[in-house]
């Protein structure tokens, strides 16, 4: 959320902000100290979308790559798109 909040709104930038490329240190393996977070954030897609709206970052949010998409996220995106079309989001 911190890095997303620092991005320009979608309408004023020509690149994608990709959440799933983030890596975090993992102390459980001394050789491999970094682990992609993609699989760990799949279950939080709806929370992520709602936080973007509640914090006022929704204008910075774009479609994620297929690494991030699962059935629940697709449903959430459909709901979000419908709400935007109806002027409720």
VENURHU-V486812 format. One record per pair of residues at least 4 apart in sequence whose ideal C-beta (glycine too) atoms are under 6 Angstrom apart, sorted by the first residue. I is the first residue (numbers start at 0). J is the second residue. Records with the same first field share a line. If there is no record, write none. Layout:
I: J ; J
This chain:
0: 50
3: 56 ; 59
4: 56
6: 16 ; 59
7: 11 ; 12
8: 58 ; 59
9: 61
15: 61
19: 37 ; 66 ; 67
21: 36
22: 33 ; 35
23: 36
24: 32
25: 34
36: 40
37: 66
41: 69
43: 47
44: 72 ; 75
45: 75
48: 75
50: 54
51: 56 ; 57 ; 60
52: 57
63: 67
68: 72
82: 87 ; 88
83: 88
